[in-house]
Amino acid sequence: MLIAATVTGVLAVLFHVAAFALESVLWTRPAVFGRFGVAGAAEAQTIRPMAYNQGFYNLALAIGLAVGLVLIHGEGDALVVGKSLVVFGSACMALAGVVLATTGRRYLRSAVPQFVPPALTLVLVLAS
């Protein structure tokens, strides 16, 4: 179960690192802000501080989950800390996916990869 949780967890980490890159690093590119439904450069500039902040939230969750995924392969205290980080990080990511899905039908395509890998990770690590 831990190997499967690690695989799905890595997918969740990669998704959230990519979200960080789009929101905090590449936001001002029309192809990027357009993916988020932002119509023009002026609107993107207005939203930029929020996107920048949101990107770092995604990065923080990704780092926490990644550290947890490493630690769950240890023993004793490392295993306990790792499991705690994986449960917390993947639960937060999955919840964010649910929230995104409830935002509107056009967000479902983004909500699925944001929700499914961390939700599977959560189930798998809790079952181990």
N, CA, C and O atoms as a GROMACS GRO file, in nm:
protein
  512
    1MET      N    1   0.081  -0.121   0.000
    1MET     CA    2   0.000   0.000   0.000
    1MET      C    3   0.085   0.127   0.000
    1MET      O    4   0.050   0.226  -0.064
    2LEU      N    5   0.199   0.123   0.072
    2LEU     CA    6   0.282   0.244   0.078
    2LEU      C    7   0.345   0.278  -0.056
    2LEU      O    8   0.365   0.396  -0.088
    3ILE      N    9   0.376   0.177  -0.135
    3ILE     CA   10   0.433   0.204  -0.268
    3ILE      C   11   0.326   0.269  -0.356
    3ILE      O   12   0.355   0.366  -0.426
    4ALA      N   13   0.205   0.217  -0.352
    4ALA     CA   14   0.096   0.277  -0.430
    4ALA      C   15   0.067   0.418  -0.382
    4ALA      O   16   0.043   0.508  -0.462
    5ALA      N   17   0.069   0.439  -0.250
    5ALA     CA   18   0.046   0.574  -0.194
    5ALA      C   19   0.156   0.669  -0.239
    5ALA      O   20   0.131   0.786  -0.264
    6THR      N   21   0.277   0.618  -0.248
    6THR     CA   22   0.389   0.702  -0.293
    6THR      C   23   0.371   0.742  -0.439
    6THR      O   24   0.395   0.857  -0.476
    7VAL      N   25   0.328   0.648  -0.522
    7VAL     CA   26   0.308   0.679  -0.664
    7VAL      C   27   0.199   0.784  -0.682
    7VAL      O   28   0.219   0.883  -0.753
    8THR      N   29   0.085   0.765  -0.619
    8THR     CA   30  -0.024   0.863  -0.632
    8THR      C   31   0.013   0.994  -0.564
    8THR      O   32  -0.025   1.102  -0.611
    9GLY      N   33   0.088   0.985  -0.455
    9GLY     CA   34   0.134   1.106  -0.387
    9GLY      C   35   0.229   1.189  -0.473
    9GLY      O   36   0.220   1.311  -0.476
   10VAL      N   37   0.318   1.121  -0.544
   10VAL     CA   38   0.410   1.192  -0.633
   10VAL      C   39   0.331   1.263  -0.744
   10VAL      O   40   0.365   1.375  -0.782
   11LEU      N   41   0.228   1.199  -0.795
   11LEU     CA   42   0.143   1.265  -0.895
   11LEU      C   43   0.079   1.392  -0.838
   11LEU      O   44   0.071   1.495  -0.905
   12ALA      N   45   0.033   1.384  -0.714
   12ALA     CA   46  -0.027   1.501  -0.648
   12ALA      C   47   0.077   1.610  -0.629
   12ALA      O   48   0.049   1.728  -0.651
   13VAL      N   49   0.197   1.572  -0.588
   13VAL     CA   50   0.306   1.670  -0.571
   13VAL      C   51   0.336   1.738  -0.704
   13VAL      O   52   0.348   1.860  -0.710
   14LEU      N   53   0.349   1.661  -0.809
   14LEU     CA   54   0.381   1.718  -0.941
   14LEU      C   55   0.272   1.815  -0.988
   14LEU      O   56   0.302   1.921  -1.043
   15PHE      N   57   0.146   1.778  -0.967
   15PHE     CA   58   0.036   1.867  -1.004
   15PHE      C   59   0.048   2.000  -0.930
   15PHE      O   60   0.031   2.107  -0.990
   16HIS      N   61   0.075   1.994  -0.802
   16HIS     CA   62   0.079   2.117  -0.721
   16HIS      C   63   0.204   2.200  -0.746
   16HIS      O   64   0.201   2.322  -0.733
   17VAL      N   65   0.313   2.136  -0.782
   17VAL     CA   66   0.433   2.211  -0.821
   17VAL      C   67   0.407   2.281  -0.955
   17VAL      O   68   0.447   2.396  -0.975
   18ALA      N   69   0.340   2.212  -1.046
   18ALA     CA   70   0.304   2.274  -1.174
   18ALA      C   71   0.210   2.392  -1.152
   18ALA      O   72   0.225   2.496  -1.217
   19ALA      N   73   0.113   2.377  -1.062
   19ALA     CA   74   0.023   2.488  -1.031
   19ALA      C   75   0.101   2.606  -0.975
   19ALA      O   76   0.074   2.721  -1.010
   20PHE      N   77   0.198   2.578  -0.887
   20PHE     CA   78   0.284   2.684  -0.835
   20PHE      C   79   0.354   2.757  -0.949
   20PHE      O   80   0.354   2.880  -0.954
   21ALA      N   81   0.412   2.682  -1.041
   21ALA     CA   82   0.485   2.744  -1.152
   21ALA      C   83   0.393   2.833  -1.236
   21ALA      O   84   0.431   2.945  -1.273
   22LEU      N   85   0.274   2.784  -1.264
   22LEU     CA   86   0.180   2.863  -1.344
   22LEU      C   87   0.134   2.988  -1.270
   22LEU      O   88   0.130   3.097  -1.328
   23GLU      N   89   0.100   2.973  -1.143
   23GLU     CA   90   0.040   3.085  -1.068
   23GLU      C   91   0.143   3.185  -1.017
   23GLU      O   92   0.114   3.305  -1.010
   24SER      N   93   0.262   3.140  -0.980
   24SER     CA   94   0.357   3.229  -0.916
   24SER      C   95   0.474   3.270  -1.005
   24SER      O   96   0.536   3.373  -0.981
   25VAL      N   97   0.505   3.190  -1.105
   25VAL     CA   98   0.622   3.219  -1.188
   25VAL      C   99   0.583   3.264  -1.329
   25VAL      O  100   0.640   3.360  -1.381
   26LEU      N  101   0.489   3.197  -1.390
   26LEU     CA  102   0.455   3.221  -1.530
   26LEU      C  103   0.324   3.297  -1.551
   26LEU      O  104   0.278   3.308  -1.664
   27TRP      N  105   0.266   3.349  -1.445
   27TRP     CA  106   0.132   3.407  -1.448
   27TRP      C  107   0.112   3.513  -1.556
   27TRP      O  108   0.004   3.518  -1.615
   28THR      N  109   0.208   3.597  -1.582
   28THR     CA  110   0.188   3.710  -1.674
   28THR      C  111   0.186   3.670  -1.821
   28THR      O  112   0.161   3.756  -1.906
   29ARG      N  113   0.211   3.548  -1.853
   29ARG     CA  114   0.205   3.502  -1.993
   29ARG      C  115   0.059   3.482  -2.033
   29ARG      O  116  -0.016   3.417  -1.960
   30PRO      N  117   0.018   3.536  -2.146
   30PRO     CA  118  -0.123   3.522  -2.189
   30PRO      C  119  -0.170   3.377  -2.196
   30PRO      O  120  -0.285   3.348  -2.162
   31ALA      N  121  -0.086   3.287  -2.240
   31ALA     CA  122  -0.126   3.147  -2.249
   31ALA      C  123  -0.153   3.089  -2.111
   31ALA      O  124  -0.234   2.997  -2.096
   32VAL      N  125  -0.086   3.143  -2.010
   32VAL     CA  126  -0.104   3.092  -1.873
   32VAL      C  127  -0.228   3.151  -1.811
   32VAL      O  128  -0.317   3.077  -1.768
   33PHE      N  129  -0.237   3.284  -1.804
   33PHE     CA  130  -0.355   3.341  -1.738
   33PHE      C  131  -0.483   3.310  -1.815
   33PHE      O  132  -0.592   3.308  -1.757
   34GLY      N  133  -0.471   3.288  -1.945
   34GLY     CA  134  -0.588   3.248  -2.024
   34GLY      C  135  -0.642   3.112  -1.983
   34GLY      O  136  -0.763   3.089  -1.990
   35ARG      N  137  -0.553   3.021  -1.940
   35ARG     CA  138  -0.596   2.888  -1.893
   35ARG      C  139  -0.684   2.898  -1.769
   35ARG      O  140  -0.763   2.808  -1.739
   36PHE      N  141  -0.669   3.010  -1.696
   36PHE     CA  142  -0.746   3.031  -1.574
   36PHE      C  143  -0.871   3.115  -1.600
   36PHE      O  144  -0.939   3.157  -1.506
   37GLY      N  145  -0.901   3.139  -1.727
   37GLY     CA  146  -1.021   3.214  -1.762
   37GLY      C  147  -1.007   3.365  -1.750
   37GLY      O  148  -1.107   3.436  -1.749
   38VAL      N  149  -0.883   3.413  -1.741
   38VAL     CA  150  -0.859   3.557  -1.731
   38VAL      C  151  -0.849   3.612  -1.873
   38VAL      O  152  -0.771   3.564  -1.955
   39ALA      N  153  -0.929   3.715  -1.900
   39ALA     CA  154  -0.945   3.763  -2.037
   39ALA      C  155  -0.827   3.841  -2.092
   39ALA      O  156  -0.792   3.825  -2.208
   40GLY      N  157  -0.765   3.925  -2.011
   40GLY     CA  158  -0.660   4.010  -2.065
   40GLY      C  159  -0.550   4.040  -1.964
   40GLY      O  160  -0.558   4.005  -1.846
   41ALA      N  161  -0.447   4.108  -2.015
   41ALA     CA  162  -0.329   4.138  -1.934
   41ALA      C  163  -0.362   4.230  -1.816
   41ALA      O  164  -0.305   4.214  -1.708
   42ALA      N  165  -0.453   4.325  -1.835
   42ALA     CA  166  -0.489   4.416  -1.726
   42ALA      C  167  -0.556   4.339  -1.612
   42ALA      O  168  -0.525   4.361  -1.495
   43GLU      N  169  -0.647   4.251  -1.647
   43GLU     CA  170  -0.713   4.169  -1.545
   43GLU      C  171  -0.613   4.076  -1.478
   43GLU      O  172  -0.620   4.054  -1.356
   44ALA      N  173  -0.520   4.020  -1.555
   44ALA     CA  174  -0.417   3.932  -1.499
   44ALA      C  175  -0.329   4.008  -1.399
   44ALA      O  176  -0.292   3.953  -1.296
   45GLN      N  177  -0.297   4.133  -1.431
   45GLN     CA  178  -0.217   4.214  -1.338
   45GLN      C  179  -0.293   4.240  -1.208
   45GLN      O  180  -0.233   4.240  -1.100
   46THR      N  181  -0.422   4.261  -1.218
   46THR     CA  182  -0.505   4.284  -1.100
   46THR      C  183  -0.509   4.159  -1.012
   46THR      O  184  -0.504   4.167  -0.889
   47ILE      N  185  -0.518   4.044  -1.075
   47ILE     CA  186  -0.529   3.916  -1.003
   47ILE      C  187  -0.392   3.863  -0.961
   47ILE      O  188  -0.384   3.774  -0.876
   48ARG      N  189  -0.285   3.916  -1.018
   48ARG     CA  190  -0.150   3.862  -0.997
   48ARG      C  191  -0.113   3.840  -0.850
   48ARG      O  192  -0.061   3.733  -0.818
   49PRO      N  193  -0.136   3.934  -0.759
   49PRO     CA  194  -0.097   3.907  -0.619
   49PRO      C  195  -0.169   3.786  -0.559
   49PRO      O  196  -0.109   3.709  -0.484
   50MET      N  197  -0.296   3.769  -0.592
   50MET     CA  198  -0.371   3.655  -0.541
   50MET      C  199  -0.316   3.525  -0.602
   50MET      O  200  -0.298   3.426  -0.530
   51ALA      N  201  -0.291   3.525  -0.731
   51ALA     CA  202  -0.237   3.405  -0.797
   51ALA      C  203  -0.099   3.370  -0.742
   51ALA      O  204  -0.069   3.253  -0.720
   52TYR      N  205  -0.017   3.471  -0.719
   52TYR     CA  206   0.117   3.452  -0.664
   52TYR      C  207   0.108   3.384  -0.527
   52TYR      O  208   0.179   3.287  -0.500
   53ASN      N  209   0.021   3.435  -0.442
   53ASN     CA  210   0.000   3.379  -0.309
   53ASN      C  211  -0.054   3.237  -0.317
   53ASN      O  212  -0.006   3.148  -0.246
   54GLN      N  213  -0.152   3.215  -0.402
   54GLN     CA  214  -0.212   3.082  -0.417
   54GLN      C  215  -0.108   2.981  -0.466
   54GLN      O  216  -0.109   2.865  -0.423
   55GLY      N  217  -0.021   3.024  -0.553
   55GLY     CA  218   0.084   2.935  -0.602
   55GLY      C  219   0.174   2.887  -0.490
   55GLY      O  220   0.215   2.771  -0.488
   56PHE      N  221   0.206   2.977  -0.398
   56PHE     CA  222   0.291   2.937  -0.287
   56PHE      C  223   0.219   2.845  -0.189
   56PHE      O  224   0.283   2.761  -0.125
   57TYR      N  225   0.089   2.859  -0.176
   57TYR     CA  226   0.012   2.761  -0.097
   57TYR      C  227   0.026   2.623  -0.160
   57TYR      O  228   0.049   2.524  -0.091
   58ASN      N  229   0.013   2.617  -0.292
   58ASN     CA  230   0.028   2.490  -0.362
   58ASN      C  231   0.168   2.432  -0.342
   58ASN      O  232   0.183   2.311  -0.322
   59LEU      N  233   0.269   2.517  -0.348
   59LEU     CA  234   0.406   2.471  -0.328
   59LEU      C  235   0.426   2.418  -0.186
   59LEU      O  236   0.490   2.315  -0.167
   60ALA      N  237   0.373   2.489  -0.088
   60ALA     CA  238   0.388   2.445   0.051
   60ALA      C  239   0.323   2.308   0.073
   60ALA      O  240   0.381   2.222   0.139
   61LEU      N  241   0.205   2.288   0.018
   61LEU     CA  242   0.140   2.158   0.029
   61LEU      C  243   0.221   2.049  -0.041
   61LEU      O  244   0.235   1.938   0.010
   62ALA      N  245   0.276   2.082  -0.157
   62ALA     CA  246   0.357   1.986  -0.232
   62ALA      C  247   0.482   1.946  -0.153
   62ALA      O  248   0.518   1.829  -0.148
   63ILE      N  249   0.548   2.044  -0.092
   63ILE     CA  250   0.669   2.015  -0.014
   63ILE      C  251   0.633   1.929   0.107
   63ILE      O  252   0.703   1.831   0.136
   64GLY      N  253   0.526   1.964   0.178
   64GLY     CA  254   0.485   1.886   0.294
   64GLY      C  255   0.454   1.742   0.257
   64GLY      O  256   0.496   1.649   0.326
   65LEU      N  257   0.381   1.724   0.149
   65LEU     CA  258   0.347   1.588   0.105
   65LEU      C  259   0.472   1.513   0.061
   65LEU      O  260   0.487   1.395   0.092
   66ALA      N  261   0.562   1.580  -0.011
   66ALA     CA  262   0.685   1.515  -0.057
   66ALA      C  263   0.770   1.468   0.061
   66ALA      O  264   0.820   1.356   0.060
   67VAL      N  265   0.785   1.551   0.161
   67VAL     CA  266   0.862   1.511   0.281
   67VAL      C  267   0.794   1.392   0.348
   67VAL      O  268   0.860   1.297   0.389
   68GLY      N  269   0.662   1.398   0.359
   68GLY     CA  270   0.588   1.287   0.418
   68GLY      C  271   0.607   1.158   0.340
   68GLY      O  272   0.620   1.051   0.399
   69LEU      N  273   0.607   1.168   0.208
   69LEU     CA  274   0.624   1.048   0.124
   69LEU      C  275   0.762   0.985   0.144
   69LEU      O  276   0.776   0.863   0.135
   70VAL      N  277   0.861   1.066   0.170
   70VAL     CA  278   0.994   1.011   0.199
   70VAL      C  279   0.994   0.944   0.336
   70VAL      O  280   1.045   0.833   0.352
   71LEU      N  281   0.936   1.011   0.434
   71LEU     CA  282   0.940   0.962   0.571
   71LEU      C  283   0.855   0.837   0.596
   71LEU      O  284   0.884   0.760   0.687
   72ILE      N  285   0.749   0.816   0.517
   72ILE     CA  286   0.665   0.697   0.541
   72ILE      C  287   0.739   0.567   0.511
   72ILE      O  288   0.692   0.458   0.546
   73HIS      N  289   0.852   0.578   0.449
   73HIS     CA  290   0.931   0.458   0.420
   73HIS      C  291   1.033   0.430   0.529
   73HIS      O  292   1.114   0.338   0.518
   74GLY      N  293   1.029   0.512   0.635
   74GLY     CA  294   1.117   0.490   0.749
   74GLY      C  295   1.049   0.407   0.856
   74GLY      O  296   0.948   0.341   0.831
   75GLU      N  297   1.105   0.411   0.975
   75GLU     CA  298   1.051   0.335   1.087
   75GLU      C  299   1.034   0.427   1.207
   75GLU      O  300   1.088   0.538   1.210
   76GLY      N  301   0.959   0.382   1.304
   76GLY     CA  302   0.944   0.455   1.430
   76GLY      C  303   0.885   0.593   1.412
   76GLY      O  304   0.783   0.611   1.346
   77ASP      N  305   0.952   0.692   1.473
   77ASP     CA  306   0.903   0.830   1.469
   77ASP      C  307   0.894   0.885   1.326
   77ASP      O  308   0.802   0.959   1.294
   78ALA      N  309   0.990   0.848   1.241
   78ALA     CA  310   0.988   0.896   1.103
   78ALA      C  311   0.861   0.850   1.032
   78ALA      O  312   0.800   0.926   0.957
   79LEU      N  313   0.822   0.726   1.056
   79LEU     CA  314   0.701   0.673   0.994
   79LEU      C  315   0.577   0.748   1.043
   79LEU      O  316   0.489   0.781   0.964
   80VAL      N  317   0.572   0.775   1.173
   80VAL     CA  318   0.457   0.846   1.231
   80VAL      C  319   0.449   0.988   1.175
   80VAL      O  320   0.341   1.033   1.136
   81VAL      N  321   0.561   1.059   1.172
   81VAL     CA  322   0.564   1.195   1.119
   81VAL      C  323   0.530   1.193   0.971
   81VAL      O  324   0.452   1.276   0.923
   82GLY      N  325   0.587   1.099   0.898
   82GLY     CA  326   0.560   1.089   0.754
   82GLY      C  327   0.413   1.064   0.726
   82GLY      O  328   0.354   1.129   0.639
   83LYS      N  329   0.354   0.972   0.800
   83LYS     CA  330   0.212   0.942   0.780
   83LYS      C  331   0.127   1.064   0.812
   83LYS      O  332   0.031   1.093   0.741
   84SER      N  333   0.163   1.136   0.918
   84SER     CA  334   0.089   1.258   0.954
   84SER      C  335   0.097   1.362   0.844
   84SER      O  336  -0.003   1.424   0.809
   85LEU      N  337   0.216   1.382   0.789
   85LEU     CA  338   0.232   1.479   0.681
   85LEU      C  339   0.155   1.437   0.556
   85LEU      O  340   0.093   1.520   0.490
   86VAL      N  341   0.160   1.309   0.525
   86VAL     CA  342   0.088   1.260   0.406
   86VAL      C  343  -0.062   1.276   0.424
   86VAL      O  344  -0.132   1.321   0.333
   87VAL      N  345  -0.113   1.240   0.542
   87VAL     CA  346  -0.256   1.254   0.566
   87VAL      C  347  -0.297   1.401   0.558
   87VAL      O  348  -0.394   1.434   0.490
   88PHE      N  349  -0.224   1.488   0.626
   88PHE     CA  350  -0.259   1.630   0.624
   88PHE      C  351  -0.248   1.689   0.484
   88PHE      O  352  -0.342   1.753   0.436
   89GLY      N  353  -0.135   1.668   0.418
   89GLY     CA  354  -0.114   1.727   0.286
   89GLY      C  355  -0.212   1.676   0.182
   89GLY      O  356  -0.269   1.755   0.107
   90SER      N  357  -0.233   1.546   0.178
   90SER     CA  358  -0.324   1.492   0.078
   90SER      C  359  -0.469   1.528   0.108
   90SER      O  360  -0.548   1.549   0.016
   91ALA      N  361  -0.505   1.536   0.236
   91ALA     CA  362  -0.642   1.578   0.270
   91ALA      C  363  -0.666   1.722   0.228
   91ALA      O  364  -0.772   1.755   0.175
   92CYS      N  365  -0.569   1.809   0.253
   92CYS     CA  366  -0.583   1.949   0.211
   92CYS      C  367  -0.595   1.961   0.059
   92CYS      O  368  -0.679   2.036   0.008
   93MET      N  369  -0.512   1.887  -0.014
   93MET     CA  370  -0.516   1.890  -0.160
   93MET      C  371  -0.650   1.838  -0.212
   93MET      O  372  -0.710   1.897  -0.302
   94ALA      N  373  -0.696   1.727  -0.156
   94ALA     CA  374  -0.823   1.668  -0.200
   94ALA      C  375  -0.939   1.764  -0.171
   94ALA      O  376  -1.028   1.782  -0.254
   95LEU      N  377  -0.937   1.825  -0.054
   95LEU     CA  378  -1.042   1.921  -0.020
   95LEU      C  379  -1.041   2.039  -0.116
   95LEU      O  380  -1.147   2.086  -0.158
   96ALA      N  381  -0.923   2.087  -0.151
   96ALA     CA  382  -0.914   2.197  -0.247
   96ALA      C  383  -0.972   2.155  -0.382
   96ALA      O  384  -1.034   2.237  -0.451
   97GLY      N  385  -0.952   2.030  -0.420
   97GLY     CA  386  -1.012   1.979  -0.544
   97GLY      C  387  -1.164   1.978  -0.538
   97GLY      O  388  -1.230   2.010  -0.636
   98VAL      N  389  -1.218   1.941  -0.423
   98VAL     CA  390  -1.365   1.942  -0.405
   98VAL      C  391  -1.416   2.086  -0.414
   98VAL      O  392  -1.516   2.112  -0.481
   99VAL      N  393  -1.348   2.176  -0.347
   99VAL     CA  394  -1.389   2.317  -0.351
   99VAL      C  395  -1.385   2.369  -0.495
   99VAL      O  396  -1.478   2.437  -0.539
  100LEU      N  397  -1.280   2.337  -0.567
  100LEU     CA  398  -1.269   2.381  -0.707
  100LEU      C  399  -1.384   2.324  -0.789
  100LEU      O  400  -1.441   2.395  -0.873
  101ALA      N  401  -1.419   2.198  -0.768
  101ALA     CA  402  -1.529   2.135  -0.843
  101ALA      C  403  -1.662   2.204  -0.815
  101ALA      O  404  -1.747   2.212  -0.904
  102THR      N  405  -1.680   2.252  -0.694
  102THR     CA  406  -1.806   2.319  -0.660
  102THR      C  407  -1.812   2.463  -0.708
  102THR      O  408  -1.916   2.528  -0.696
  103THR      N  409  -1.702   2.512  -0.763
  103THR     CA  410  -1.697   2.650  -0.812
  103THR      C  411  -1.774   2.667  -0.942
  103THR      O  412  -1.824   2.775  -0.971
  104GLY      N  413  -1.783   2.562  -1.020
  104GLY     CA  414  -1.856   2.569  -1.146
  104GLY      C  415  -1.814   2.458  -1.239
  104GLY      O  416  -1.705   2.402  -1.227
  105ARG      N  417  -1.902   2.427  -1.332
  105ARG     CA  418  -1.881   2.316  -1.425
  105ARG      C  419  -1.751   2.331  -1.505
  105ARG      O  420  -1.684   2.232  -1.533
  106ARG      N  421  -1.715   2.452  -1.540
  106ARG     CA  422  -1.595   2.471  -1.623
  106ARG      C  423  -1.465   2.440  -1.548
  106ARG      O  424  -1.359   2.431  -1.609
  107TYR      N  425  -1.473   2.424  -1.415
  107TYR     CA  426  -1.355   2.393  -1.336
  107TYR      C  427  -1.337   2.244  -1.311
  107TYR      O  428  -1.238   2.204  -1.250
  108LEU      N  429  -1.429   2.162  -1.358
  108LEU     CA  430  -1.420   2.018  -1.334
  108LEU      C  431  -1.295   1.956  -1.394
  108LEU      O  432  -1.235   1.866  -1.335
  109ARG      N  433  -1.255   2.003  -1.510
  109ARG     CA  434  -1.137   1.948  -1.577
  109ARG      C  435  -1.011   1.967  -1.492
  109ARG      O  436  -0.923   1.881  -1.490
  110SER      N  437  -1.002   2.079  -1.422
  110SER     CA  438  -0.889   2.104  -1.333
  110SER      C  439  -0.908   2.038  -1.197
  110SER      O  440  -0.810   1.998  -1.133
  111ALA      N  441  -1.032   2.025  -1.154
  111ALA     CA  442  -1.059   1.969  -1.022
  111ALA      C  443  -1.026   1.820  -1.013
  111ALA      O  444  -0.982   1.773  -0.909
  112VAL      N  445  -1.046   1.748  -1.121
  112VAL     CA  446  -1.023   1.604  -1.118
  112VAL      C  447  -0.876   1.571  -1.088
  112VAL      O  448  -0.851   1.494  -0.995
  113PRO      N  449  -0.778   1.625  -1.162
  113PRO     CA  450  -0.640   1.592  -1.127
  113PRO      C  451  -0.594   1.654  -0.995
  113PRO      O  452  -0.498   1.607  -0.933
  114GLN      N  453  -0.663   1.758  -0.952
  114GLN     CA  454  -0.629   1.815  -0.821
  114GLN      C  455  -0.683   1.727  -0.709
  114GLN      O  456  -0.624   1.723  -0.601
  115PHE      N  457  -0.794   1.658  -0.732
  115PHE     CA  458  -0.859   1.577  -0.629
  115PHE      C  459  -0.815   1.430  -0.628
  115PHE      O  460  -0.781   1.377  -0.522
  116VAL      N  461  -0.815   1.365  -0.743
  116VAL     CA  462  -0.800   1.219  -0.748
  116VAL      C  463  -0.667   1.169  -0.691
  116VAL      O  464  -0.670   1.084  -0.602
  117PRO      N  465  -0.550   1.216  -0.736
  117PRO     CA  466  -0.426   1.161  -0.678
  117PRO      C  467  -0.414   1.180  -0.527
  117PRO      O  468  -0.379   1.084  -0.457
  118PRO      N  469  -0.440   1.299  -0.472
  118PRO     CA  470  -0.428   1.308  -0.327
  118PRO      C  471  -0.535   1.229  -0.252
  118PRO      O  472  -0.508   1.177  -0.143
  119ALA      N  473  -0.654   1.218  -0.308
  119ALA     CA  474  -0.758   1.138  -0.243
  119ALA      C  475  -0.717   0.991  -0.238
  119ALA      O  476  -0.735   0.924  -0.136
  120LEU      N  477  -0.663   0.940  -0.349
  120LEU     CA  478  -0.615   0.803  -0.350
  120LEU      C  479  -0.499   0.784  -0.251
  120LEU      O  480  -0.492   0.684  -0.181
  121THR      N  481  -0.410   0.882  -0.248
  121THR     CA  482  -0.297   0.878  -0.154
  121THR      C  483  -0.349   0.870  -0.010
  121THR      O  484  -0.300   0.790   0.069
  122LEU      N  485  -0.446   0.952   0.022
  122LEU     CA  486  -0.504   0.953   0.156
  122LEU      C  487  -0.563   0.817   0.192
  122LEU      O  488  -0.537   0.765   0.300
  123VAL      N  489  -0.640   0.761   0.102
  123VAL     CA  490  -0.703   0.631   0.127
  123VAL      C  491  -0.595   0.523   0.143
  123VAL      O  492  -0.602   0.440   0.234
  124LEU      N  493  -0.497   0.524   0.056
  124LEU     CA  494  -0.394   0.420   0.059
  124LEU      C  495  -0.307   0.429   0.184
  124LEU      O  496  -0.272   0.326   0.242
  125VAL      N  497  -0.272   0.548   0.226
  125VAL     CA  498  -0.186   0.560   0.345
  125VAL      C  499  -0.265   0.530   0.472
  125VAL      O  500  -0.209   0.476   0.568
  126LEU      N  501  -0.394   0.563   0.474
  126LEU     CA  502  -0.475   0.529   0.590
  126LEU      C  503  -0.501   0.379   0.600
  126LEU      O  504  -0.519   0.325   0.709
  127ALA      N  505  -0.502   0.311   0.484
  127ALA     CA  506  -0.525   0.167   0.482
  127ALA      C  507  -0.399   0.086   0.515
  127ALA      O  508  -0.407  -0.034   0.540
  128SER      N  509  -0.285   0.154   0.516
  128SER     CA  510  -0.159   0.079   0.540
  128SER      C  511  -0.128   0.066   0.688
  128SER      O  512  -0.027   0.007   0.726
   0.00000   0.00000   0.00000
